[in-house]
Structure formats: C-alpha cells, structure tokens
Amino acid sequence: MPRYLVQASYTPAAAAAFVNNPQDRVAGVRALAQKMGGTLESMDYCLGDYDLVAVATLPDDLTAAAMALAVNSAGHI
C-alpha cells in the first residue's frame, strides 16, 4: 500500500480554539484512516511553516484524496 505525507497548518481561528480547548486530534484521524482501509503511521506537531505532519498508509490515491477532503471539510486546516 502507498504511503502519503501530509503537511498542514491550522487556520488562525482553529489555533485560537485549540489553545482555549486542547483536544487529541490524533485519535480521530487514526479512526478515519482505519475506516478508509489504511493506517495512520504518525502524526506529529511541528514548528515552522506547518503545524503538523502526518504519514498514512492508504489503499490508493483516490482514498488519500477522499481522506484529505474529509479532514479539511471541518475548516480547521
């Protein structure tokens, strides 16, 4: 199965909300990857141009695109 690297940045509103109400986002992304037939290998928070970096193994490009759309649809990144 192909591996995908995702780099993402939170919107300013999402960053402010997370400061006021910290939450574990890894569990939700891991569950979504499993539901789509893959695995979340890592999800790390970082400093610099991006706020997080994730590596996932997913069945194919179509599934990876669907997962990206699902994660982005909330409007936080």
N, C-alpha and C positions, 0 to 999 in steps of 0.2 A: 504494500500500500504506500502511496506517496506521502511525503511529509511536507507540511506547509509552515512557513514562518510568517507570523503576523506582527506588525508593529502598529501600535495605536496610541492616540492621545485623547485624553478626556476633554470634553468641552469645558469652558470656564464655569458654567453653571453646575455641571456634574462634579467637578473638582470641589467646588464650594459645598455641595450637598454631602459629598463623601467625608469632608472634614467635620461637618456637623453630625453625621450619622454613619460612621465607618461600618462597612459590611464586607463579608467574604464573597467576592465575585468569582473566585476560582471554582467553587463547588457547582455553581450554576452553569458555567462554561463547560466544565467537565461532563456534567449530565447531558448537556446539549450535544457534545461531541459523541458521547456514547449512544445517544438516541439516533444519531445520524450514521451509526456504524463505524465510528472511529474512536480514537483515544486522544485525550489532551495529555501530551507528554510533559509540558512545563508551561507555567505562566508566571512571569517574573516582572516585578515593578522596577523601573529604572529612572535615572535622571538624564536630562538632555532633551533632545528633540521629541522623544516618545516617552509616554508614561508607563507603558507596559509592552512586553514582548511575549508572544506565546508560540509554542510549537505543537502542532497537532498532526496526527496520522489520520487521514481520511480516505475513503474509497476512491475518490476521483475529483477532478477539477469542478465538476458541477456541484458536488456535495460541499466542497470547500467554499464555493461562491454562495450557496444557499446558507451555509453557516455564517459567513461574513454578513450577509444581508440580515439574518435573524438577530445577530449580536448588535449590528448597527441600527436596527429599527427602533430601538429604545431611545436613541438620540443622545446617549451619553458619550459616545466616542465618534 
